[in-house]
Amino acid sequence: VALLHALLDAGYHNLVLCHLNHALRGEASDADAEFVHALAKKHQLASEIQRVNLPEICRSSGESMELAARNARHHFFAQCAEKHGLDHVLLAHHANDQAETILFNLLRGSAGLKGMSFSQVHQIQRNQLTFLRPFLKVSREAIDLYIENHAIDFREDASNAAPIATRNRIRNEVMPLLNEIMGRDVAPAMARAEHISQLHEKALKSSISELHLIDPQGRIFLPKLKELSPTLQSIVLHDYLQKAGISNISQSLIEKCLGLLQHPTPSKINLPGNRFFRRKEKRLFIS
Amino acid sequence: VALLHALLDAGYHNLVLCHLNHALRGEASDADAEFVHALAKKHQLASEIQRVNLPEICRSSGESMELAARNARHHFFAQCAEKHGLDHVLLAHHANDQAETILFNLLRGSAGLKGMSFSQVHQIQRNQLTFLRPFLKVSREAIDLYIENHAIDFREDASNAAPIATRNRIRNEVMPLLNEIMGRDVAPAMARAEHISQLHEKALKSSISELHLIDPQGRIFLPKLKELSPTLQSIVLHDYLQKAGISNISQSLIEKCLGLLQHPTPSKINLPGNRFFRRKEKRLFIS
């Protein structure tokens, strides 16, 4: 609701309010949908309201609640976008959501620090949609103040009660405990750390591509790779294998592959799925 | 104690047991020191036991307890190393200590993910010491099992009761809560994420140095910098300013400095401390 008002204040009026009723809270979910409908009417905007039976989808598809909810949302947004000829989806995730996501991903063991992106392009069926999160650096506290100062009528988002128990416990138990221990809202520090981490990841990818290691046939040019530091060689090989669809790349596999740089034999390494990483005519490639 | 036994098992016998009594727990601290002395005697090893009055040092120097404890330890290790002609310090930090450190640094807003290093060289006065943490990937649980299986007599480390209240609350309240919510020990996942993040940081630094952007006079060669992506340009400038001792480098300062690449004027940017970032003869430098 705050995002809608901020957008209207900023002069955006070609907006469609999209609400997907996950049907997880019974009557409260229905009341949310009614609220969105009335809100759109009040501001003379179009609205799209759909209902999915998420528990049913999970039962029949075997997907996790999290994945099923995500797929349902993407599918819904793509439908709305197509119907209204729009290609931007604005989401109201804020800095505290971001901190929870960063912590959750860290606990799951994702590589490095990873939160939500401010801007992200998704190809959903035949639609290319840009997801934007204008509030990603805005704290929940600032949003509450904005709502209060503008005397805006709102409802708690039904997704806050989504059955993603782990996420909810991080929100309701872990984040308050961390704030109390550190004596301040830890979300901004976490968001800054994530931002720098993502920037560095992007820079690393960009700087590796500046090294022009890959020949026109998509093979690694060995003499150039040999000039790099062992750390950088490991990253290049890891990226190369990952892009070729090799999963669960262990450090010991990388070390075996690095062996192809130094030793005359062997000239190939076994990869999962009956594939090989080979050295031939000063090139490294997968066959 | 477990580390000592593991080292003896592995055939290392030229060991000195070093124990710094932080004098923070009164009699318990003294009993720790006696335990170390007896342990060394039992295994026919030399021992070095010293006492520092940490609260007193903090009062007189104004340092934080954490910094004062660190300086006192480093000073003590340097003394021991010099006396015994040794240059490696083996520390028993384990995977759960590492997870706490990673989380603590994240909450403090350090850049990216940062834990303790497996191996680190410290220049302490005139001594160059290598700090090693052989147990950094070993869980506390595995260490407890090792102690139990070998029926080894031990004492709880006095540092576990160090007055670093925040660290202790992370250890005693946050980590158990995270483990409970995720349904497993989260330390290994966090350590893996940190390891990859550090590897990528190292690779980024290494790949930037491969680009040979700095001329023999230590200035940035502008035509080469211009060829890079904006992200990479930002990182290069950030690193350059940081190495020159500029602190608190904001994104807006970086953007101003990036302006020197595109626009003919101005040719200098104000930096903190009456210094300037200048463009002259296709070079960027600080004066």
Chai-1 contact restraints between the chains, C-beta under 6 A:
chainA,res_idxA,chainB,res_idxB,connection_type,confidence,min_distance_angstrom,max_distance_angstrom,comment,restraint_id
A,L106,B,M190,contact,1.0,0.0,6.0,A-B,restraint_1
A,L106,B,A193,contact,1.0,0.0,6.0,A-B,restraint_2
A,L107,B,M182,contact,1.0,0.0,6.0,A-B,restraint_3
A,L107,B,V186,contact,1.0,0.0,6.0,A-B,restraint_4
A,G109,B,A189,contact,1.0,0.0,6.0,A-B,restraint_5
A,G109,B,R192,contact,1.0,0.0,6.0,A-B,restraint_6
A,G109,B,A193,contact,1.0,0.0,6.0,A-B,restraint_7
A,A111,B,I196,contact,1.0,0.0,6.0,A-B,restraint_8
A,G112,B,A193,contact,1.0,0.0,6.0,A-B,restraint_9
A,G112,B,I196,contact,1.0,0.0,6.0,A-B,restraint_10
A,G112,B,S197,contact,1.0,0.0,6.0,A-B,restraint_11
A,L113,B,L113,contact,1.0,0.0,6.0,A-B,restraint_12
A,T166,B,I181,contact,1.0,0.0,6.0,A-B,restraint_13
A,R169,B,I181,contact,1.0,0.0,6.0,A-B,restraint_14
A,I181,B,T166,contact,1.0,0.0,6.0,A-B,restraint_15
A,I181,B,R169,contact,1.0,0.0,6.0,A-B,restraint_16
A,M182,B,L107,contact,1.0,0.0,6.0,A-B,restraint_17
A,V186,B,L107,contact,1.0,0.0,6.0,A-B,restraint_18
A,A189,B,G109,contact,1.0,0.0,6.0,A-B,restraint_19
A,M190,B,L106,contact,1.0,0.0,6.0,A-B,restraint_20
A,R192,B,G109,contact,1.0,0.0,6.0,A-B,restraint_21
A,A193,B,L106,contact,1.0,0.0,6.0,A-B,restraint_22
A,A193,B,G109,contact,1.0,0.0,6.0,A-B,restraint_23
A,A193,B,G112,contact,1.0,0.0,6.0,A-B,restraint_24
A,I196,B,A111,contact,1.0,0.0,6.0,A-B,restraint_25
A,I196,B,G112,contact,1.0,0.0,6.0,A-B,restraint_26
A,S197,B,G112,contact,1.0,0.0,6.0,A-B,restraint_27
A,H200,B,L204,contact,1.0,0.0,6.0,A-B,restraint_28
A,K202,B,T231,contact,1.0,0.0,6.0,A-B,restraint_29
A,A203,B,L204,contact,1.0,0.0,6.0,A-B,restraint_30
A,A203,B,T231,contact,1.0,0.0,6.0,A-B,restraint_31
A,A203,B,L232,contact,1.0,0.0,6.0,A-B,restraint_32
A,A203,B,I235,contact,1.0,0.0,6.0,A-B,restraint_33
A,L204,B,H200,contact,1.0,0.0,6.0,A-B,restraint_34
A,L204,B,A203,contact,1.0,0.0,6.0,A-B,restraint_35
A,L204,B,L204,contact,1.0,0.0,6.0,A-B,restraint_36
A,S206,B,S229,contact,1.0,0.0,6.0,A-B,restraint_37
A,S206,B,T231,contact,1.0,0.0,6.0,A-B,restraint_38
A,S206,B,L232,contact,1.0,0.0,6.0,A-B,restraint_39
A,S207,B,S207,contact,1.0,0.0,6.0,A-B,restraint_40
A,S207,B,L232,contact,1.0,0.0,6.0,A-B,restraint_41
A,S229,B,S206,contact,1.0,0.0,6.0,A-B,restraint_42
A,T231,B,K202,contact,1.0,0.0,6.0,A-B,restraint_43
A,T231,B,A203,contact,1.0,0.0,6.0,A-B,restraint_44
A,T231,B,S206,contact,1.0,0.0,6.0,A-B,restraint_45
A,L232,B,A203,contact,1.0,0.0,6.0,A-B,restraint_46
A,L232,B,S206,contact,1.0,0.0,6.0,A-B,restraint_47
A,L232,B,S207,contact,1.0,0.0,6.0,A-B,restraint_48
A,I235,B,A203,contact,1.0,0.0,6.0,A-B,restraint_49
